[in-house]
């Protein structure tokens, strides 16, 4: 798995492992527990973020 770091020419490379029934994304010495993931056939993250922004804007209270 390769992820582009914003505003930088560096690339972080890592991989996913399973230990004791838990998934972790490992990049160097850093272990990040994966508690949720999106299905391969699901909606893209940018679509979900757009929905959150639109929902927040619709429900915003004005003074």
N, C-alpha and C positions, 0 to 999 in steps of 0.2 A: 504494500500500500504506500503510495506517495502522496504527500499533501504539500501544496504550494503555500509558503508563508507570505502573507500580504506585505506589500511594500518592501520586498527583499528579493534578491536573486538566489537566496539559499533555498534548498529543498530539504524538508524533514522526511526521512525514510523510517518506516516502522513496520511492525507486523502485529497480528492478533494471535494471542495464545490463550489456552484454557488451562487453568490450574484450580484444583479443588472445586470444579463445577462452575467457576466464574471465568468470564472472558476479560482479557486485558489487552489494551493497545500498548505495545512496548516500542519506545523510541529512545535509543541509548540506554541510560539508567532509569528512565522515567517509565512508570507503570500507571496507566489510567484505566480504572475499572469501567468496563462497558456495561451500563445498566439498562440501556435501551438501544434499539437499532431500528432502522426502517427496512421494510421488506423490499426486495429487489424490484418488484413490480408496482410498488407504491408510488405516491406522489413525490416529486422532487422537493428538496429542502427549500429552495427559493420560492416555490409555490406556497408552501406552508407558512413561511415568514410573511409573504404578501397577505395571506388570509388573516394572520394575527394583526398586522398593521391596519388593514381595512376594518376588522372587527373593533379594534381599539378606537379608531377614528369615528366609527359609527356610534359607539357607546360613550364617547367623551362628554363630560358635563361642561357646560359653559357657565361662566359667572354672571 
